Amino acid sequence: MPDLRTGSSVGRRGLLAAGGALGLGAVLAACGGKSGTTTSSDGNGTTAKAGPWSFKDDRGVTAKADSTPKNIVAFVGTAAALHDYGIEVKGVFGPTKKKDGSPDVQAGDLDVNKVTVIGNVYGEFNVEKYAALDPDLLVTEQWQKGELWYVPDKSKAQITKLAPVVALEASQTTVPKAIQRHEDLAASLGADLKAKKVTDAKAAFEKAAARLRAAAKARPEITVLIGSASQDLFYVSLAKMSADTAYFQQLGVRFVTPKVDSQGYFEDLSWENVGKYRADIIMMDNRSSALQPSALSGKPTWAQLPAVKAGQVIPRVTEPIYSYAQCAPILDDLAQAIEKAKKVG
């Protein structure tokens, strides 16, 4: 995986994968298409339409197949979202397992021992393993326009010849809109969006959103900083450029506004200057590619930050799994942090 820690030679795509801020802009309004007049059940609570299948993705590309895809391979976070709607995949790529074999945070509720991992880090994608799965569909995310997340450029042409490809917007959107698009795809693959598990999760999400809006309104003095740590640098992200934090802003949360670089996503600070911005709560990138707060105890300037001293550092799910079930706790956790926070920044 190209790493944010390696310096300025790393490309923008690698920065995103490794822990930089994630972009946000206008949502793409593509929608899925389904055809067929009869249905068939797979025995897992999903019912797929018989006959030709098609789905228009967020690149504006329509994926087509003679029948509803069954052998699905997906980026791990997308696979985790589909799992929450009852759609299971055969293979995954992207951060799936930690070194000890336990699930990576991006795997959500997936049973990582029941899927074939064809790539576990950025830049890794075993084409032979992928082909052996006899894929009907490849699903990934789009963080940069026209690019397939975690599909290596060097083997992209070979990979995309093996099965139709769907890319769902994960950056230039907001959380509710991204969830809707993942639901659209899941429905096209046979998911029952009226299932109690799904409707209960949506209700929990809506309740959590209302709680966060109320917390932000009640505590307008509380300021939040979005951070990501490497060995040499500390990155402060601009909230409006990421799908999750832009949505939190819509709900009323107040964020530190860094002086971003020319690309507009984040400001990198040396550890000597990590105290440049005062904040009451620090949200730290929770991905395995970023240093976690427990690894920062040896950096004196980190320990001196008011939010750190007050114990007001919380994880940030930098790459959300776009299902109601996975996103509701994110909103609840931030709401709770704001409700309980002391004004220290």
C-alpha positions, 0 to 999 in steps of 0.5 A, a space after each residue: 500500500 502506498 503510505 502517507 508516511 512515505 513523503 511527497 512522492 506518494 500520489 493522491 490515490 495513495 494518500 487517500 488509501 493510507 489515511 489522508 482526508 477524503 473528498 466531498 462534492 456533488 452527489 452523483 444521481 445514477 440509479 440501478 436498473 433491473 429487469 425480469 418478471 420472475 423471481 428466485 430465492 437463494 435460501 438466505 432471505 434474498 430474492 433475485 429477479 430472473 432474466 437479464 440484470 443491469 445496474 448503472 453505477 456512479 461513474 455513469 457506466 451500466 453493468 450488465 449480465 444475463 442473470 442476477 450475479 451470484 459470484 460477487 467479489 467486492 472491496 471489503 467495505 462494500 462487501 460489508 455493506 452488502 452483507 448487512 442487506 443479506 447479499 454475500 460475496 465470495 471474495 474481497 480485496 482491501 484491508 480485511 485481516 490484521 496481522 493476527 488474523 482478526 478482522 480489520 475495522 473495515 470488514 464490519 460484520 463480515 466473517 472474514 474466514 468465509 471469504 477469499 481474500 485476493 488482496 489485503 493491502 493497497 496495491 495487492 490484487 491476485 488476478 489468478 485468485 480472482 479468476 478462479 472465483 469465476 466472478 459474475 460481478 466486481 464491486 468497489 468504490 469510487 474515491 476519485 472520478 473514474 477510478 476503481 478503489 483498490 483495483 491496481 492500475 497495472 492490472 486494471 485492464 486484465 481484471 475488468 475483462 473478467 466480469 462486469 464492474 460496479 463502482 459506488 461513490 464513497 467520497 463525492 457524496 454524503 452518508 445518507 446518499 451513499 447508503 441509498 446507492 448501496 441499498 439500490 445495488 443490494 436491491 438489484 441483487 435480490 435484497 429485501 429492503 423491507 426486512 425487519 433487520 433493514 427497517 430497524 437499522 434505518 430507524 436507528 440511523 434516523 434516531 442517531 442523526 436526530 440525537 447528533 443534531 440535538 447535541 450539536 445545537 445544545 453544545 455550540 461551543 464544542 469544536 471538533 478536530 479531524 486528525 490522522 497520525 503518521 510517524 512524522 506528520 499529523 494531518 488535520 482534515 477539512 470537514 466539508 471535503 469528506 462524506 462523513 464529516 460534511 454530513 456531520 456539519 449539516 447536522 450542526 457539528 462545528 469543526 476546526 478549519 485547517 489551512 489546507 494544501 493545494 489539493 484542498 483536503 488537509 493540512 499536514 503538521 509536524 509534531 512540533 506544531 501539532 498544537 496549532 489548532 485548539 479543539 475540544 474533541 479530536 476524532 482520530 482516523 481509525 484505519 490500520 494504515 494510521 497510527 492510533 492514539 495508543 501509539 502516540 504516548 511517546 510524542 510530548 506535543 500530543 500529550 499536551 493537547 487539551 483534548 488529549 489531557 481531558 480524555 476527549 479523543 474518539 475514533 473516526 471511521 474514516 471509510 464508513 461502511 455504507 449501511 444504516 446498521 454500520 453508520 448509526 453507531 458512528 452518529 451515536 458515538 459522536 453525539 455522546 462525545 459532544 454531550 459529555 465534552 468539557 470545553 477545553 479548546 
